[in-house]
Amino acid sequence: MGSCFVSACPSHLPCGLVQCWEMGQGRNVEGGQYEEGRDWILGPKLGTGAFSSCYQARDIRTGTLMAVKQVSFCRNDEEEQERVEASIEQEILIMSRLRHCNIVRLLGASRHSTSFSVFTEWMAGGSVAMMLDKYGIFSEEVILKYTRQVLEGLAYLHDNKILHRDLKGER
């Protein structure tokens, strides 16, 4: 199956995301595939998880900096493969509905033969741990400000019956 880019603009209907993947129809503003090298450029690695890596990226047409989480979904077992794909699709569907100033916004997603690319806003400051390394200990006022922002984002998620299972301040 080819790449499929789905814009997560406010008018986007989440069910269209899955339809697009199932039908293998990719689209962006010009109606084509959203491809690395032609439409966006991969930048430096920001971090790595168990099944994914996150990079800075730049949209070639607009110059917009973004984060791209590349998630491999190839598994040895077909049943596990289907579970992993469904889980990633569910995460994208949930993210496409979120609109809050303290939660990074989904810009879009594309599916490739062995992976998904999930495009979100790029947060220039990095993680809390990176800021501590760079600037040293935070004042109580800064700690309160950041804690309030995290809790406001979590409250929004909880109000929408969403549980964040991977909240951390480290790299």
C-alpha positions in Angstrom: 0.0 0.0 0.0 1.3 3.4 -0.9 1.7 6.5 1.2 -1.5 8.3 2.3 -1.4 11.8 3.7 -4.4 12.9 5.6 -4.7 16.5 6.7 -6.0 17.0 10.2 -7.7 20.3 9.6 -10.8 21.1 11.7 -13.1 20.1 8.9 -11.4 16.7 8.7 -13.7 13.8 9.6 -11.8 11.1 11.4 -13.6 8.3 9.6 -12.1 9.6 6.3 -8.6 8.8 7.7 -9.3 5.1 7.8 -11.2 5.1 4.5 -8.2 6.8 2.9 -5.8 4.1 4.2 -8.1 1.2 3.2 -8.6 2.6 -0.3 -4.9 3.5 -0.7 -5.7 7.1 -1.8 -3.2 9.7 -0.7 -3.8 13.4 -0.9 -2.4 16.7 0.1 -3.2 20.2 -1.0 -2.3 19.3 -4.6 -4.1 16.0 -4.5 -1.0 13.8 -4.7 1.0 11.7 -2.3 2.8 13.4 0.6 6.3 12.1 0.1 9.6 12.5 1.9 12.1 14.3 -0.3 9.4 15.9 -2.6 7.0 17.3 -0.1 8.9 17.2 3.2 12.5 16.9 4.4 13.6 14.7 7.3 15.7 16.6 9.8 17.7 15.6 12.9 16.5 12.9 15.3 14.7 14.2 18.4 14.2 10.9 20.2 13.7 7.2 20.0 11.1 4.9 21.6 10.6 1.1 21.6 8.9 1.0 18.2 9.3 4.5 16.9 11.7 7.4 16.3 10.9 11.1 16.2 12.5 13.6 13.9 12.3 17.2 13.1 11.0 17.7 9.6 10.2 20.6 7.3 7.4 21.0 4.8 9.1 22.0 1.5 6.2 24.1 0.2 5.4 26.1 3.3 8.6 25.8 5.3 6.7 24.7 8.3 8.8 22.9 10.9 7.1 19.9 12.4 7.9 16.7 14.3 7.4 13.4 12.5 7.1 10.2 14.5 7.9 7.2 12.3 6.3 4.1 13.7 7.3 0.7 12.3 4.4 -1.7 12.4 6.0 -4.8 10.8 5.7 -7.8 13.2 6.5 -11.5 12.8 3.0 -12.6 13.7 0.1 -11.5 11.5 -2.3 -11.2 14.4 0.1 -9.0 16.3 0.7 -7.0 13.1 -3.1 -6.3 12.8 -3.2 -5.2 16.5 -0.3 -2.8 16.1 -1.8 -1.3 12.9 -5.2 -0.8 14.6 -3.5 0.7 17.7 -1.6 3.3 15.6 -4.7 4.1 13.5 -6.7 4.6 16.8 -4.0 6.9 18.2 -4.1 9.0 15.0 -7.9 9.2 15.1 -7.9 10.3 18.7 -5.2 12.9 18.0 -7.1 14.3 15.0 -9.9 15.3 17.3 -7.9 17.1 19.9 -7.9 20.9 20.0 -6.2 22.4 23.1 -3.4 24.9 23.5 -1.4 22.6 25.8 -1.5 19.6 23.5 0.6 19.3 20.3 -1.7 19.4 17.3 -1.7 16.6 14.7 -0.9 18.0 11.3 -1.4 14.8 9.4 -0.4 11.2 8.9 0.8 9.0 6.1 1.0 5.2 5.8 3.7 3.4 4.0 4.3 -0.3 3.4 6.0 -0.9 6.8 5.4 2.2 8.8 3.3 5.2 9.6 4.6 8.8 9.7 2.6 11.0 12.2 3.2 14.7 11.7 2.6 17.1 14.7 3.5 20.6 15.7 7.2 20.9 16.5 7.9 22.2 20.0 11.2 24.2 19.8 12.0 24.0 23.5 12.3 20.2 23.6 11.5 18.1 26.7 11.6 19.3 30.3 14.8 17.3 30.8 16.5 19.0 27.9 15.5 22.4 29.2 16.8 21.5 32.6 20.1 20.4 31.1 20.4 23.6 29.1 19.1 26.2 31.6 19.5 24.6 35.0 17.1 24.4 37.8 13.7 26.1 37.3 12.3 28.7 39.7 9.2 27.8 41.6 7.3 30.2 39.4 8.4 28.4 36.2 7.6 25.0 37.8 4.1 26.2 38.7 3.6 27.5 35.2 4.7 24.3 33.5 2.8 22.1 35.9 -0.4 24.1 35.3 0.0 23.7 31.5 0.4 19.9 31.9 -2.5 19.6 34.2 -4.8 21.7 31.9 -3.9 19.5 29.0 -4.5 16.3 31.1 -7.9 17.7 32.3 -8.9 18.3 28.7 -8.0 14.7 27.8 -9.8 13.4 30.8 -12.9 15.5 30.0 -12.9 13.8 26.6 -12.5 10.3 28.1 -8.9 10.0 27.0 -6.1 8.6 29.2 -2.5 9.6 28.5 -0.4 6.5 29.2 3.1 7.9 28.4 3.5 11.2 30.2 7.1 12.0 31.1 9.5 14.9 31.3 12.6 13.0 30.2 14.2 12.5 26.8 
